[in-house]
């Protein structure tokens, strides 16, 4: 996961999100402009109305002028405040829409990023931090948009505040500005400290939510009850949550100290300013109307300036998360995508050529100079004990990881020369850890939007995969939802049925290279053999790779590679390997002792 680590400036990040907003919704900016004008007018209605009324009441006391003033200010205030409220209501959904756009972009990036990053804790913490930029209406991207909306109005109105206070006394204006700036500087120190804790907080959040999700995930329900895992999970949840709370308490303690200083500064500000106003009334002839106007102005000045600085502090603090989000979205894949066309063929030759590989952040090599060629239309079985490197072979062929050295060829061309998107189109893979989704059976098999599903093809594939009778016995057939997460009438299939559904998925995709990575471990030996044999008959002349720890299930393959410690120690047909009386023969005979009856059925 590589990106430009240089932090973007506040202005560049604001430009980044504003340019996107402009491209998506220009009406939003029109609303923002009108809101700014109205928000700059609103505070002065309350400042000037009392002055005019008091001056008239203490002066000529003209009833018609008083009534006209009250009615005029009332109407103006009503129109302005109603319009501001309406614009806020109209503005908010538009901003939320833009935030959800960013969620979509981040999700798309996560699903497309190099697979190795999905197993890297540092990257997972980074993603957690990035999501902080888009998961709230008040912080991150949307928080900045909302804050900017208010800030534009505050800044415009603040010019009026400055003009009034400046007319009263330049020294009072300077005093107020210094007073508020001290408070702002302290607030920013706390904001920076809070951000410095974000990676630690993200790590604790990730751990906490993993345990929390596990506690209510029905997939773990049986184990939790049978093995009484409730207390263990709750203890872990309390531990991780407690560590996260400690971080929050540390930040809040610093925030409390700043608030105490804020109160002291406020008291000093009010004593000095109000004392100055009273002095002017008593000794310099300031009128009561002017006193009221200045009183309201200065009372609002500090709050208004503090509001502006708080908005700036909030934007600056959120900029740190915007920076994370922008950096993440601009990350380029470590492996530059090529655009070479994949040759159109009914089957493909696969070759591992001097491939060496070790997982990221480890020194142990899984493979060293592994070489293996699979001819067009050939069936290869990869067998061996756990940890022999069988699944790693599949991960490399599927480009979930890239070789540390060496190359993998398809019809003589390095698979790196193809775009992953195009390359994946020729693969039909069924992994060991079967994943089904809380969608309909039809969607799970086709992995297409419901309106695009070829229903006849789905029915054909589930029948060939051996799960047709089960699905057709359900009231809604292939329209039945799996699980009850999204549909209260959903069903839960058995492990074996889910595996057959995954095989149907591979048939539906109709990729030219077929890979089965022990997908039938939940089935008995005879059922697995029948599935493999039947599946093999269906795929025609496609190139196929079968991985299984049950050697009898792959005896029909053209050739078998026995892996041990990342090396191919034996290679040949089933009969050839049995005649060698080597490791393959030993393992086959040991397994035969456990299912002689099944072995006889397979003979």
N, C-alpha and C positions, 0 to 999 in steps of 0.2 A: 504494500500500500504506500505509494509514493505520491507526494504532493509538494506544492510550494509552501515551505514552512514559514516564509516571511509573512508577518502579520499585516493585514490590510489596515489602512488608516480608517478613522471614523468616517470621514467624508467619502472615501472610495466605497466603503461598505454601504453607506446610505444611498449613494448613487446606484450601486448594484441592485438594491431592492426597489428603489424608486423607478429605475428604468424598466424593471420587469413589471411593476405595477402599472406603469404608463402603457406598456405594450398590451396589457390584458384588460384594462378598464379605465378609459379616459374620463368617463362620467365621474369616477371617484375623485379625480382632481378638480373637476368643476364644483363638486359638492364641497371639497376642502376649501376652495377659494371663497365661496359664499360663507361658509362657516367661519373662516378667519375674519372676514369683515364684521359679521354679526358679533362674534366673540370679543372683538376689540371695542365694540360700542357698548355692550351690556354693562360693564362695571361702572361706567360714567353716568348711567341713568341714576344709580343710587347715590352717586357723589354730588351731582348738581341739583337734583330735585330738592333735597333738604335746604340747600343754600338759597334757592329761589323762594321757597315757601317762607323761610325764616326772615329773609330780607323784606318780603312783602308784608308779613305779619307784624314786623317791627317798624315798618315804614308806613305806606299809604293804606294798607289793609283793604285793598280792592277785592271784593268778593268774586267778581267775574274773572279777574286775573288769576286768583287762587284756584277757582274751579277749572278754568281752562288749562292751567298748569298741571293740576292733578289728572284731569282727563287725558291730556296729551301725553304725559309721562306714563300713565297707566296703559294707554293703547300702544305706545311705543314699546314699553317693557313687555307687554303680552305678546306682541308680534315677534319681537326679537327672541324672547325666551322660548316661545313655541317653535319658532323656526330652528333654533339651535337644537332643541330636543328632537325635532323631526329629522334634522340632518344627521344627528348621531345615530338614530335608529336606522336611517337609510344607509349610512356609511358602514356600520358594523358588519352586516352580512357580506358586503363586498370585500372587506378586509379579511374576514374569515375565509372566504373563497380563495383568496390569494395564499393565505397560510396553508390551506389544504393542498393547493398546487405544489407548494414546497414539500409537504409531506409525501406527495406522490413522487416528486423528483428524488427525494432521499430514499424512499422505498425502492424505487427503480434502480438507484445506484447500489443499494445494498444487495439486491438480487442479481446485479450484473458484475459486482466487484469480484476480484480473484478469489476463488473458493478458499484458498489457504487463510485468507483474512477472517473467515467465519469461525476459525478455530484458534484465533489469536486473541488472548484476553485484553491486550492493549488496544486492539482494534475495536473489540466489543465495548470497552470503556469509552472509546472515542465516539462510537455510535450513540451510546447513552447520552453523552454530553451534547452531541449534535441534535438529538431529539428534543433536548431542552429548549432549542430555538424554535420549535414548531408545535409543541404539545400544550400550549396555554394561550388563552385569549389576552392575557395581561403581560406576558413576558415574551422574550424572543422576537420573532418577526412581527407578529400581530401587535405585541406590546409597543414596539417601536413605531408602527404605523399610527396607532391610537395616540401615543405620546406626541408624535410630530403634529398631529391634527390640533391638539390642545396648545402645543408650543407656538405654532404660527400665530394663533389668536392672542396668546399671552404677550408675545414679543411686540405685536402691533399695538396692543393696549398699553404696554409698558412705556412706549414713547410718550403717551399722554401723561402717565404717572410721573415720569421724569420731568416733563415740562412744568407740571404743577408744583412739584417739590422744589425744583430749581428756582422757580419764581419766589418761593418762600425763603429758601436759603441754600446756597451752594454747599455750605458746610454741613448742613443737615443731610443733604443728598449724599455727600461723601461719607459721612458717618454711617448712614443706612447701608450703603454699598459695602463698606468694609465689614460691618457687622454680619451681613448675610454671607459674604465671601468666606469668612472664617468658618461659619457653619458648613458651607459647601465643601471646603477643603477637608474638613473632618469626615464628612459623609463619604467623600470619594476614597479616602484611605480605607474605610471599612468595606466599600464596594470592591476595591482591589484585593483586599484580604479574602473576601468571600469568593472571588473568582479564583484566587490561588488555591482554594480548597476544592475546586470543582472536580478535578480528576479523582481525588480521594473520595469525594462524595459520590461520584458516578460509579465507582467501583463498589461502594457499599450498597448503593441503590440496586445495581445489577445483581448482586448476591442476594439481597433482600427479596427482590421481586422474583428471582428464580425459585427460592424456597416457597414464597407465597403462591406462585403459579402452580408449583408442584402439589401444594396442599389441597387445591380444589380441582386439579386436573384429573378427570375420571379415569384416564389411562393408568394412573398410579393407585386408583382407589382400592383395588384388591390387595396389593402389596401393603398399603398403609394399614389396612384392617387386619390382615392375616399376621403380619409381622409387628403389629402395634408400633408403627412408626410415628404416631401422633406426637408423642412427647419429644422425640428426636427432632422432628421438623419444627415444632413450636420453639424448642430451645435454640435451634439454629436461627430461626426467624428473629427471636428476641435478641440474640447475640449480634447479628448483622444490623438489625434495626437500632439497637442500642448504640452501636458504633457510629451509625449515621446520625442519630440524635445528638451524640457528643459533638460532632462536627457542627451541627446546627446551633447547639447551645453556645459553643465557642464564638461563633459569628454573632449570635444575638447578644452575648455579653458585651461585645465591642460596640454593637449598635446601641445598647442601653447607655453606655458611657457617653456616646455622642449625643443622645437625646437629652441627657442631663445637662451637658454643656449648652445645647440648644435652648433649653429653658432659661439658663442663666443669661445667655446672650439676649433672649427675648425681653427679660425683665430690665436689663440695662438699656436696651433700645427704647422701650416704652417710657422708662423714667426720664431719659434724656429728651426724647422728642415731645412727649406730652408736657413736660416741664417747660420746654421752650415755647410751646403754643400758649400755655397759661400765662407765661411771662408777657407774651405779645398782647394778649387780651388786657391784662392788668396795667401794663405800663406803656404800650405802644399804640393803643387805640384800635386793635384788630376787632372787627365786627364779629358778632355771634355767627352770622351766616358764613363768613370766611373761616371762622374757627371750626365750624361744623364741616365745611368742605375740606379743609386741610387735615382735620382729624380723621375723616373717612379716607382721604387719600393716603395719608401716612400709615394708617392702620392697614390699608390694603397693599401699600407699597412693599412692605417687608414680606407679607404673604405672597404677593404677586412675584416678586423677585426670587423668593425662596422656591416658589412653584416652578419658575423658569429654570433655576439651577438644579432643582430636583429632577425636572424633566431631562435636562442635559446629563445629569448624573445617571439617571435611569437608562437613557439612550447609550451613554458611554459604557455602562455596565453590560447592557444587552449586546453592545457591539462585540464584546468578547465571544458571545455565543454566535452572533452573526458571522464572526470571523471563522469559527469552527465549522459552521454550516457551509460557508462559501468555500473554504479550503477542502472540505469533504466532497462537495459537488464538483469541484474542479480537478479532483484527483484523476490522473490518467492511469490506465492499467500498466503494470510493469512490462507486460508483453504487448508490444505494438501490434494492433490488429492489421492483418494483411487482407487483401481483397482478391486474391487469386481464386478463380472459379474451381470448385470441386468437380473433377471429371465425372460425367454421368455414366453410371455402370450399374449392372444388376447385382454385382458383388465387388468386393474390394480385397486387394492384397494388403496385409498389415505386416510391418516389420519394425521390431525393436532393434536398433543398431548401436551396439556399445553403450547402452543406457546405464548411467549411474545416477542414483537418487538418494537424497537424505531429506527428511522433513525440515522445514524452516526452524531455526534456532536450536538445532541438534547437530551433533557431530557424527552420529552413527549412520552409516550407509545401509539402506535397505537393499539396494542393488549396486553391484560394481561390474561395469562392462557387460551387462545383460544383453544377449543377442538372441532373437527368436523371430522366425518368419512364419506367417500364417497365409497360406495360399488362398486365392479366390475361391469362394464357395466351400472352403474347408471348415470342418467342425473341430475346434480345439478344446480339450478339457484341461483345466488347470486344477491340480489337486495338491494336497499337502496338509500338514498339521497346521493348527492355528499359529499365526505369527510367521508363517513361511514367506509372506509377501504376495499372497494371491490377490487380495483386495487392492493393494497398492498398484498392482499391474492395471487393474480396471481404472483406478483414479487417474493414472498417467495417460491411459488410452483415451479417457474421456476429457482430458485436458483440465481436470480439476486441480492438478498440479503439473508443473513443467519439470522435465528432467534436469538434474543438476549438470549433467553433461550427456553427450550422445544425442541421438535423434530418433523420433518415431515417424515412420513413413506410411503413407497411404498411396498405393499404386506408384511408389517411388518418389512421392512428394512429401516433404516435411509437413506435418499437420500444423505447424506454426504459420505456414504460408496461407492458411485458410482462416477466414473470420470464424470465431467460435459459433456465432449464430448460424452460419451456413453449415459448419461442420456438424453441429448437434443434430441437424436435420437428417443425417444419414445414420444416426445411432438410435437403436431401440434397446434401452437398458432397464433391467430390473435389479435393483439393489437388494442387499440382504435386509436392511432396515426399511421395510416397506412403509411407505407413507400414503395414507388415504386422507381425503379432505372431507370436511363437513358439508359436502355438496351432494348432488344426486349421483346415482350410480353412473348414469350416462355421462355426466361431466367428469367423474373420476376416471372413466375409461378413455374418453376422448381428449380430456384436458383442453376442451374448447368451450367457448360461450355456448349456452344452451341453444340459441337460435342457429348455431353453426354445426351442431352435432348431426352426424349421419347415423340415424337411429337403427337402420337395418344393419349397418356395419358394427355398431355396438352389440346388437343382439347376436350377430355371427361370432364376434370375438369372445363374448362371455361364454357362449356355447362351446367353442373350441378350447377355451381355457378351463373348462370343467366346472364352471360356477353358474351355468345357465339355468339349471333346474332350481337352484336356490333363489336366484334373483327373480325368475318368472313366477315363483310361488308367492312372492310378496305382493301385497294388494296393489301397489303402484308400479310394480316391475322396475324397469330401469329409471323411473322417475322417483324412486324411493331415495330419500336423503339418508346419508350415513351420519350416525351420531345424532344427538338431540340438541346440539349447541345452537344451530340455526333453525331447526325444525323439530317441534315437539313430538312429531310422529316418526322421527328418524329411527333407524335401527343400527345395531352394532353387530358387525359380522365377526365370525371367529378368525383366529390367526390364519388358519389354512385358507379360509374363504377370501381374506384380504390378499393373501399371496396369489391366489388364482386371479383375483381382480387386477393385480399388478401385471400378471402375464397377459391378460386381455388388453391392458393398456399398451403393452409392447407390440402386440399384434395389430392393434388399431393404428399405431403410428406408422408401422410398415417401414421402419428404417432398414437400410441395406446392410448394416452391421448389427448383429444381435448379440447382446451380452447378458447372461444370467449369472448374477453374483450371489449364489446360494439363496435364492428367493423362496425356496420351498422347505426351509428347515422345520417349519411347523407341521409338515406332512410326514406320514410314515414312509418307509423305504419303498414299498411297492407303489404307493400313490405318487411319490416323487419321480420314480422311474417312468411311470406311465405318463406323467405330465411332461417330463423332459422329452420322452420319445415322441409323444403326440405333438409337442411343440416343434420338435425338430422336423417332423414331416410337413408342418404347416409353412415353415419359412423358406422352403424351396431351395434355390441355389445361393442363398445369401451366406455370407461369411458369418460364422457364429463362434462365440466363446462361452463355454460353460464352466462355472466354478462350483464345486461341491465337495463336501468332506466325505460324502458317501460315494465310494469309488464305483460301486455297481451301477449307479445312476448315469455314469458317463461312459460306460463301456462301449456304447454304440458310436462314439466319436471317431473321427478319422485318425486323430493323433492325440496323445495325452502327454502333458508336461508335468512332471512331479517336482514341485518346488520345495526347497529346504534352505532356510537362512538366506533367502534372496537369490538363490542359485537354482538353475535347472539341473538336477542331479540325475534324472532319468527322462528319456524321451522316446516315444514310440506308440504303437497301437496297444490296445488292451492285451491282446494275445502275446505280443512281443515282450511286454513288460512282465507279464506273468512268467514267461519262460526264463527271464533273466534271474528270477528268484532274488530280486533286490528289494529295495525299500517299498516300492509300489506293491510288489507281490506280498510282502510281509503285512502291510497295512490292509490289503484286500482280504487276506486270509483271517486276520484278526477280526475285521468287521464281519466277515462271514459267520464267525462263531456266534455273534449276537443276533443275527437274523438268518439262520440257515434256511428256515422255511421260505423267507422272502427271496433269499439268494437262489433257492431252487426254482422259484417262480420266474426269476430273471434269467436263468440259464438258457 
